[in-house]
Amino acid sequence: MSNRKYKRVTTHSLLEMKQDGDKISMLTCYDYSMAKIIDSSGIDIILVGDSASNVMAGHETTLPITLDQMIYHASSVVRGVKRALVVVDLPFGSYQSDPNEALRSAIRIMKESGAHAVKMEGGSEIKDSIIKILNAGIPVMGHLGLTPQSIYKFGTYTVRAKENKEAKRLIEDAKLLDELGCFGVVLEKIPAKVSKKVTNAINIPVIGIGAGSHVNGQVLVTHDLVGLSTEFNPRFLRRYVDLNEIMSKAIKSYIKDVKNLNFPNENEQY
C-alpha cells in the first residue's frame, strides 16, 4: 500500500496503483448529478457504461444503445467530474467489423464528450480495431469474460471461462491486450482462480466484476450498488443502501402532503 494522493487520476496513476498494491475503485455513471456525487466521493474511475441501455433506457440488453446516445451520456458525466478518469464504452456495432469505423467512433467519443478513454469488449478478434485506436493516441481499456454485447452468441449470462479451453484463451487475450498497449482490462463473471492467473500474468491493472478478490480493483453498476435497480441480484453484488425504498417513502410523503394541503405551508410560499 502506498500513500500517493492523486488530484487527477490518469492511466499512469492506475499503473502505479497496481504496482503499489493499491486497489482501484470504479463505478458506472450516466448523468451530471450522479457524476458530481460519485466523483466527489473519491472514486478512481467512472465508467460511462453501455449498461445505460438497461438502467437508463429500460432495454433488455446493452445492444440497442447508439454511439450518439453514449456521447450524450458521456458529455453529461464529464461536466460533473474533477478527479476521476472517465472511460466510455464503445457501443455494439461501432467497432467490431471495421477498424476504420472503430477509430471514427472512438474519435467522436473523445472529441464530442471530453472523456479520457474508451472501453471495448473482446480480444484477438478486435485486435486491428484496438491497434488503430491506440495508434491515434486514444487510451483503450479491454473487457473479457462475460461480454454483454455478445449475449446472443453466448445465449446466457452464466459464468465464463469455467472450462480449461476458454480459460486458456481468456488468459491469452489478456496478455494480447497488455502487449498491444491497453491501459487496463475488465474481467466479468469468471472464476476467481482464473482472474488471479490473469492479474499475475499481465502488467496492466485488472478490474473485476464478479471475478473475485485477486484482481487490482472492482467495478459495479451504481444503480445496483445503491439499490435504485432491484431486479438484478447476482452473487457478486453488494447493495450498500436501498434508495428505491428511501425514494418511494419520500415521494409517498410528498403526495400525501399535497393531497392533504400540507405542502406548501406558510413558510414555503412567497
C-alpha positions, 0 to 999 in steps of 0.5 A, spaced: 500 500 500 502 506 498 500 513 500 500 517 493 494 522 493 492 523 486 488 530 484 487 527 477 487 520 476 490 518 469 492 511 466 499 512 469 496 513 476 492 506 475 499 503 473 502 505 479 496 503 483 497 496 481 504 496 482 503 499 489 498 494 491 493 499 491 486 497 489 482 501 484 475 503 485 470 504 479 463 505 478 458 506 472 455 513 471 450 516 466 448 523 468 451 530 471 448 529 478 450 522 479 457 524 476 458 530 481 456 525 487 460 519 485 466 523 483 466 527 489 466 521 493 473 519 491 472 514 486 478 512 481 474 511 475 467 512 472 465 508 467 460 511 462 457 504 461 453 501 455 449 498 461 445 505 460 441 501 455 438 497 461 438 502 467 437 508 463 433 506 457 429 500 460 432 495 454 433 488 455 440 488 453 446 493 452 445 492 444 440 497 442 444 503 445 447 508 439 454 511 439 450 518 439 446 516 445 453 514 449 456 521 447 450 524 450 451 520 456 458 521 456 458 529 455 453 529 461 458 525 466 464 529 464 461 536 466 460 533 473 467 530 474 474 533 477 478 527 479 476 521 476 478 518 469 472 517 465 472 511 460 466 510 455 464 504 452 464 503 445 457 501 443 455 494 439 456 495 432 461 501 432 467 497 432 467 490 431 467 489 423 471 495 421 477 498 424 476 504 420 469 505 423 472 503 430 477 509 430 471 514 427 467 512 433 472 512 438 474 519 435 467 522 436 467 519 443 473 523 445 472 529 441 464 530 442 464 528 450 471 530 453 472 523 456 479 520 457 478 513 454 474 508 451 472 501 453 471 495 448 469 488 449 473 482 446 480 480 444 484 477 438 478 478 434 478 486 435 485 486 435 486 491 428 480 495 431 484 496 438 491 497 434 488 503 430 485 506 436 491 506 440 495 508 434 491 515 434 493 516 441 486 514 444 487 510 451 483 503 450 481 499 456 479 491 454 473 487 457 473 479 457 469 474 460 462 475 460 461 480 454 454 483 454 454 485 447 455 478 445 449 475 449 446 472 443 452 468 441 453 466 448 445 465 449 446 466 457 449 470 462 452 464 466 459 464 468 465 464 463 471 461 462 469 455 467 472 450 462 480 449 461 479 451 453 476 458 454 480 459 460 486 458 456 484 463 451 481 468 456 488 468 459 491 469 452 487 475 450 489 478 456 496 478 455 494 480 447 491 486 450 497 488 455 502 487 449 498 491 444 498 497 449 491 497 453 491 501 459 487 496 463 482 490 462 475 488 465 474 481 467 466 479 468 463 473 471 469 468 471 472 464 476 476 467 481 482 462 480 482 464 473 482 472 474 488 471 479 492 467 473 490 473 469 492 479 474 499 475 475 500 474 468 499 481 465 502 488 467 496 492 466 491 493 472 485 488 472 478 490 474 473 485 476 466 484 476 464 478 479 471 475 478 473 475 485 478 478 490 485 477 486 484 482 481 487 490 482 480 493 483 472 492 482 467 495 478 459 495 479 453 498 476 451 504 481 444 503 480 445 496 483 450 498 488 445 503 491 439 499 490 435 504 485 435 497 480 432 491 484 431 486 479 438 484 478 441 480 484 447 476 482 452 473 487 457 478 486 453 484 488 453 488 494 447 493 495 450 498 500 443 502 501 436 501 498 434 508 495 428 505 491 425 504 498 428 511 501 425 514 494 418 511 494 417 513 502 419 520 500 415 521 494 409 517 498 410 523 503 410 528 498 403 526 495 400 525 501 402 532 503 399 535 497 393 531 497 392 533 504 394 541 503 400 540 507 405 542 502 406 548 501 405 551 508 406 558 510 413 558 510 414 555 503 410 560 499 412 567 497 
